[in-house]
Amino acid sequence: MRGALHAEWTKLRTVPSTWWLLFAVSALTWALGAVTTGTVSTDQCPSPDECHEDTVKLSLTGIWLGQAAVAAFGVLAMSSEYGTGTIHSTLTAVPGRGRVLAAKATVVTGATLAAGTVAVLGSLLVGRLILPGNGFSSTPLSLSEGPALRAAVGTVLYLGLIAQLSLGVAAVVRDTAGAITTVLGLLYALPALVELVGDEKWQERIHEWAPASAGLAVQATKNLEGLPIGPWSGLAVMGAWAGAGLLAGATVFKLRDA
Amino acid sequence: MTAPTITPYRSELPPARDGFPQLLHAEWTKLRTVRRWSLTLLAGVVITVLVSLLSAFSGSSSVSGDRSAPPVGPHGGVVSDSFPFVHQPLSGDGSITARVSPLTGREGRAPEPWAKAGLVIKESTKAGSPYAAVMITPGHGVRLQSDFTHDTAGGTVDRDRPHWLRLTRSGDEFTAYESADGSTWAKAGTTRVAGLPETVQAGLFVATPEETMVQRQFGSTSVGGRPARVTAAFAHVTVDGGQGAWPQDTVGGGVGGGLKGTPDSATEKSGTWTLTGSGDVAPYTPDVDIAQQSLAGAQIGLIPLVALGVLFITAEYRRGMILTTLTASPRRGRVLVAKAVVLAGVTFVAGLVGATLSFLLSEPELRDRMPNPLFHPDVALTDAPVLRAVVGTAVLLAAVAVLALALGAILRNTAVAVTLMVVALVLPLVLLSGLPLDAAQWVMRLTPLAGFAVQRTLPDYEHVDAVCMPENGCYPQGPWEGLSVLCAWAVVLLGVAVWRLRRRDA
């Protein structure tokens, strides 16, 4: 297993696109976070102190953009092997297919968690710097508070799960375009449906079952009773999606010729 | 010994085989023969229709509720027509003059900018009947309006001082005059009202749109409306050609029954009439655009078309096919243009099928589930705004596919191109409601998303303040304006792609 891990890490490390994509995870997350925290204002509230805006969630909005880079990263880790034919050498060197996929999942998740940590901490720092200028001075962002820490850790874990889901889907679909379209459809089109359906019951159902909207419930730090799904159970739904994706990928990977 | 003569090989194919039609044929063959691409195209149509159906059949249906028919104006659309009307019959040509005091809202509130007080000549006291009216408004000066949809701006009004108004009839033509002091008069405008009888009703009116309250905070929006009420006084009222008595009526029944304060009324004291009213005289604009909503599936159905557009060029690089393509047709710009033409044609047809089916299947259901369907125009596919929305949706999907092709040609990377396109077109649906109004409207104006404005079918009247929220699918620009922004994106990026293709080795 150590050999397999080392091989996967070498493959990942020596492709320039890996570093570009991991950089994009942070850069995109920070950029959107800066836009949302920079444009929000306390005008709507009776007074700045009574503005019960969820500042932690607001600062972490950038994940909606950053997760696209994570998805591309997870998909490419698998599909580019098929595109270039490296998969043959990989399976010749490590014939245990379960081991190959496990090693890939470990390396990709590890890299994503590292990049995600940078992205999340950076976003919170951006929020901490920008928000007081917009009138949200009473509640500086701090990781010492329980809910804020849960939101930060949960968001990093969420990104790791996105990478696993993408890897699993890519193992099933094998083709880059098909896999990335499927993953982006799950991540963006499902939550977008909430805006398109009119019925509240349906909106709630989609919120509870779509990977992105359920998983990002972990970012909420205020008004938790009003959420369609709780923070940790939401992340569990995302975990179920990732698990199902990896399981399907592993099954197909074992049963099918490369 | 003589060397044997060798006849050099000559192709027996007729010359001039590398024209543009041949290029189109080549690209069409490529597109047609990859089975996955045909399935992707089909997926685009199916997803468009399914999402539209989901959005139609998941809407809350209200079984109960008032289903009485609303008044319909001379233009055939639903109108609001409710005001206290102090009037007298006017036979043939004539005029009405009065000095109108500034409007005051109920219980000391500021009146709505489009509250109205003035003079009206109307066919009868029936709601929805043709009319011409000149009025002062708190926010928009003197206006001459007729038959609900026509509006002409006159001069400005001093907010604190009374203003003189006059409306004259000459056959079908109505002319409005205004004056600050009652002696020097200026013309405010003329309008035609067709089909009026010889004897009409000339009189005084006040009206006001509802007060709207918009609460918009991160992730949640609430728009509320409640009837408003305004009061104005009319002095020195004279009717040239009138018949003396002043019957009082309320056109269309009042709307402000539940409001506190002075009820809707008209009282006279030593020649000065004081009118208080709560209804409005304006075209009715529903807050939901049903035809637009029936086409909502295109916002998701574009995802497979984006993938198809990107693959149409990146697959050539991956398979090395681009070398054959460019050998067969060394003029590279034309290759990309041919690709764009074929792709646009195919996705346009697919989009047209998807949009037509979406409209036909979802629209009746959506309308039926409205609280009172009669308030929503009963539209058919052949109506001009609907036709524009349906064909516009097909054009918009074709433009999105071409944009994806151009991006794929520039980046030569399937994953990045697909991701960029999907994020740019679908993520705003999730996030726009969270951005402040200004930022959200700029996104809708300038990004490729602007193209979706073409799906809007309800007319915008300048003299009606409509609440325009991004999350309700209301775009700040007109339908054609929005579509041309998207097409400009596609054309510019295609130009960049052609330039890059020429400059760089394949």
HADDOCK unambig.tbl for C-alpha pairs under 7 A between the chains (distance, minus, plus):
assign (segid A and resid 36 and name CA) (segid B and resid 435 and name CA) 6.74 0.50 0.50
assign (segid A and resid 39 and name CA) (segid B and resid 436 and name CA) 6.58 0.50 0.50
assign (segid A and resid 40 and name CA) (segid B and resid 436 and name CA) 6.54 0.50 0.50
assign (segid A and resid 44 and name CA) (segid B and resid 217 and name CA) 6.80 0.50 0.50
assign (segid A and resid 68 and name CA) (segid B and resid 419 and name CA) 6.60 0.50 0.50
assign (segid A and resid 72 and name CA) (segid B and resid 415 and name CA) 6.19 0.50 0.50
assign (segid A and resid 176 and name CA) (segid B and resid 415 and name CA) 6.36 0.50 0.50
assign (segid A and resid 177 and name CA) (segid B and resid 307 and name CA) 6.44 0.50 0.50
assign (segid A and resid 177 and name CA) (segid B and resid 414 and name CA) 6.01 0.50 0.50
assign (segid A and resid 177 and name CA) (segid B and resid 415 and name CA) 6.17 0.50 0.50
assign (segid A and resid 180 and name CA) (segid B and resid 415 and name CA) 6.37 0.50 0.50
assign (segid A and resid 181 and name CA) (segid B and resid 307 and name CA) 6.76 0.50 0.50
assign (segid A and resid 188 and name CA) (segid B and resid 426 and name CA) 6.37 0.50 0.50
assign (segid A and resid 188 and name CA) (segid B and resid 427 and name CA) 6.13 0.50 0.50
assign (segid A and resid 189 and name CA) (segid B and resid 300 and name CA) 6.11 0.50 0.50
assign (segid A and resid 189 and name CA) (segid B and resid 426 and name CA) 6.64 0.50 0.50
assign (segid A and resid 191 and name CA) (segid B and resid 430 and name CA) 6.57 0.50 0.50
assign (segid A and resid 192 and name CA) (segid B and resid 429 and name CA) 5.61 0.50 0.50
assign (segid A and resid 192 and name CA) (segid B and resid 430 and name CA) 5.26 0.50 0.50
assign (segid A and resid 195 and name CA) (segid B and resid 429 and name CA) 6.99 0.50 0.50
assign (segid A and resid 196 and name CA) (segid B and resid 55 and name CA) 5.67 0.50 0.50
assign (segid A and resid 196 and name CA) (segid B and resid 296 and name CA) 6.76 0.50 0.50
assign (segid A and resid 197 and name CA) (segid B and resid 54 and name CA) 6.70 0.50 0.50
assign (segid A and resid 197 and name CA) (segid B and resid 55 and name CA) 4.18 0.50 0.50
assign (segid A and resid 197 and name CA) (segid B and resid 58 and name CA) 6.04 0.50 0.50
assign (segid A and resid 197 and name CA) (segid B and resid 59 and name CA) 6.49 0.50 0.50
assign (segid A and resid 198 and name CA) (segid B and resid 55 and name CA) 6.30 0.50 0.50
assign (segid A and resid 198 and name CA) (segid B and resid 58 and name CA) 6.10 0.50 0.50
assign (segid A and resid 198 and name CA) (segid B and resid 59 and name CA) 4.41 0.50 0.50
assign (segid A and resid 198 and name CA) (segid B and resid 60 and name CA) 6.68 0.50 0.50
assign (segid A and resid 199 and name CA) (segid B and resid 58 and name CA) 5.38 0.50 0.50
assign (segid A and resid 199 and name CA) (segid B and resid 59 and name CA) 4.62 0.50 0.50
assign (segid A and resid 199 and name CA) (segid B and resid 60 and name CA) 5.18 0.50 0.50
assign (segid A and resid 202 and name CA) (segid B and resid 58 and name CA) 6.84 0.50 0.50
